[in-house]
Amino acid sequence: MLGVDRPPTVIDEMIVPPEAHGVRCISMGFFVEEDQPVIWRGPMLHKALEQFLTDVFWDDPDYLVIDLPPGTGDISLSLAQFLPRAELYVVTTPQPAAQRVAQRSAFMAHKVNLEVKGVIENMSWFTGDDGKRYELFGSGGGEELAERLEVPLLGKVPLVPALREGGDAGRPVVVTDPSGEAAQAFTALAARIDSELAPTRRSHPELRIL
């Protein structure tokens, strides 16, 4: 998604992650053969996450964002153990089936005392050549989930071909098409999260999980 085609380096026993578009990133994909699945049991995933948090040189990041798979699992439980003050952002699509999976993630977070900060709705609409918005996956799903979890709906991201194309090419849409509706949605979403975090960031670091 970021166009990273080089592996991390190791300096003084610390993993230095590659950087693209001003973002440092690390992935399990860097440590397995291309196109091969990661078939790891819980203890191996737990150890890998621990290494990513303790052995990677993140320097002094503004935010540390961890992209989790949908639903619940060992990796989510490990995060709660390693980062008890982490905050969770739930990403869903308008579809009821996606809401149910996302809701399970939020309920699990509550059980392990992680705070759910808000809901983000992805693939909310598609704008046709006629300028009209088409809600291909239904509507209102993000609002319903946010209401159920008693948290705000922070934003909606449209379904835009340039977003998929940019992800495949490793060129984020906020770089290639900053005035487009997808980039504007991401920018507004980031600004809202940043404004929420600003007062606490002055006193202590926080972690955001997506």
C-alpha positions in Angstrom: 0.0 0.0 0.0 2.9 2.3 0.6 5.1 1.0 -2.2 7.7 -0.4 0.2 9.9 -2.9 -1.8 12.9 -3.2 0.5 13.2 -5.1 3.8 14.0 -3.6 7.2 17.6 -3.3 8.2 19.3 -4.2 11.5 21.5 -1.7 13.2 22.9 -2.3 16.7 20.4 -5.2 17.2 17.5 -2.9 16.5 15.2 -3.4 13.5 15.0 -0.2 11.4 11.8 -0.1 9.5 11.6 1.1 5.9 9.9 4.5 5.3 7.6 5.7 2.6 5.8 9.0 2.3 7.0 9.9 5.7 5.6 6.8 7.3 7.7 4.1 8.9 6.1 0.6 8.6 6.7 -2.9 9.6 4.8 -6.1 8.6 5.0 -9.8 9.0 5.1 -9.9 5.2 8.7 -8.7 5.4 9.8 -11.8 7.2 8.2 -14.5 5.0 8.5 -15.5 1.4 6.4 -13.5 -1.0 2.9 -15.0 -1.6 3.3 -17.4 1.2 0.8 -17.5 4.1 1.7 -16.8 7.7 0.8 -20.0 9.4 1.7 -19.2 13.0 0.1 -20.3 16.2 -0.8 -18.0 19.0 2.6 -18.0 20.9 4.5 -17.2 17.7 2.2 -14.3 16.9 2.5 -13.1 20.5 6.3 -13.1 20.2 6.3 -11.4 16.8 4.1 -8.6 18.1 6.4 -8.2 21.1 9.4 -7.9 18.8 7.6 -5.3 16.7 6.9 -3.2 19.8 10.3 -3.6 21.6 12.9 -4.4 18.9 11.9 -2.0 16.1 13.4 1.5 16.2 10.3 3.7 15.8 12.2 6.8 17.0 9.7 9.3 18.4 6.5 8.8 16.3 3.5 11.1 16.5 1.3 8.0 16.4 1.8 4.3 16.4 -1.0 2.8 14.3 -1.6 -1.0 14.4 -3.9 -2.5 11.7 -5.6 -5.5 13.1 -7.4 -8.3 11.2 -11.2 -8.2 11.6 -12.9 -10.0 14.5 -11.1 -11.4 17.5 -8.1 -13.6 18.1 -4.8 -14.1 19.8 -3.2 -11.0 18.3 -5.9 -8.8 19.8 -5.5 -10.4 23.2 -1.7 -9.9 23.0 -2.1 -6.2 22.2 -4.3 -5.7 25.3 -1.5 -7.3 27.3 1.4 -5.4 25.8 -0.5 -2.0 25.5 -3.1 -1.7 28.2 -3.7 2.0 27.4 -4.2 1.4 23.7 -7.3 2.9 22.1 -9.4 1.2 19.5 -11.0 2.6 16.3 -13.5 0.2 14.8 -13.7 0.1 11.0 -16.8 -1.3 9.3 -18.7 -1.1 6.0 -22.4 -0.4 5.8 -23.3 -4.1 5.5 -24.9 -5.8 8.5 -22.5 -8.8 8.3 -19.5 -6.5 8.5 -21.1 -4.7 11.4 -21.4 -7.9 13.4 -17.7 -8.7 12.9 -16.7 -5.2 13.8 -18.9 -5.3 16.9 -17.3 -8.4 18.2 -13.9 -6.6 18.0 -15.4 -3.8 20.1 -17.0 -6.1 22.7 -13.7 -7.9 23.1 -11.9 -4.6 23.6 -14.4 -3.8 26.4 -13.7 -7.2 28.1 -9.9 -6.5 28.2 -10.4 -2.9 29.3 -9.4 -1.2 26.1 -11.2 2.0 25.2 -13.2 2.2 21.9 -12.9 5.7 20.7 -15.1 5.7 17.6 -16.3 4.1 14.4 -15.1 4.6 10.8 -17.3 3.6 7.9 -15.5 2.4 4.8 -16.9 2.0 1.3 -19.8 4.2 2.2 -20.8 5.3 -1.3 -19.7 5.4 -5.0 -20.0 8.6 -7.0 -21.0 7.8 -10.6 -20.2 9.8 -13.8 -23.5 11.5 -13.4 -22.4 13.0 -10.1 -24.9 11.0 -8.0 -24.0 9.0 -5.0 -24.8 5.3 -5.0 -24.8 3.4 -1.7 -23.7 0.0 -3.1 -23.5 -1.7 0.3 -26.5 -0.1 1.9 -26.6 2.8 4.3 -26.6 3.7 7.9 -24.4 0.8 9.1 -21.7 3.0 10.6 -24.3 5.1 12.4 -26.0 2.0 13.8 -22.8 0.5 15.1 -21.6 3.8 16.6 -25.0 4.2 18.4 -24.8 0.6 19.6 -21.3 1.1 21.0 -22.2 4.6 22.3 -19.2 6.2 20.5 -19.1 8.8 17.7 -19.1 8.0 14.0 -15.9 9.7 13.1 -16.1 9.7 9.4 -17.1 7.9 6.2 -14.7 6.9 3.3 -16.1 6.5 -0.2 -15.5 3.7 -2.6 -13.2 5.3 -5.2 -11.3 3.4 -8.0 -8.2 5.7 -7.5 -8.0 4.5 -3.9 -7.7 0.9 -4.9 -5.3 1.7 -7.8 -3.1 3.8 -5.5 -3.0 1.1 -2.9 -1.9 -1.5 -5.5 0.7 0.9 -6.9 2.0 2.0 -3.5 0.9 5.6 -4.1 -1.5 6.8 -1.4 -4.5 8.7 -2.7 -3.8 11.6 -0.4 -0.5 12.1 -2.4 -1.8 11.4 -5.9 -5.2 13.1 -5.7 -5.3 15.3 -2.6 -8.4 17.2 -3.8 -10.4 14.0 -4.5 -13.2 12.9 -2.3 -11.4 9.9 -0.8 -8.4 12.0 0.1 -10.6 14.7 1.6 -12.4 12.0 3.7 -9.1 10.7 5.0 -7.8 14.2 5.7 -10.9 15.2 7.7 -10.8 11.9 9.6 -7.2 12.3 10.5 -7.8 15.9 11.6 -10.6 14.9 13.8 -8.6 12.1 15.5 -5.6 14.5 15.9 -7.7 17.2 17.5 -9.1 14.7 20.0 -5.6 13.5 20.9 -3.9 16.9 21.1 -4.7 17.6 24.8 -3.5 14.1 26.0 -0.5 14.0 23.8 1.0 16.9 25.7 1.0 14.8 28.9 1.7 11.3 27.7 2.0 9.2 24.5 -1.0 7.3 23.3 -1.6 4.5 20.8 -4.3 4.2 18.2 -5.4 0.9 16.8 -7.3 0.6 13.6 
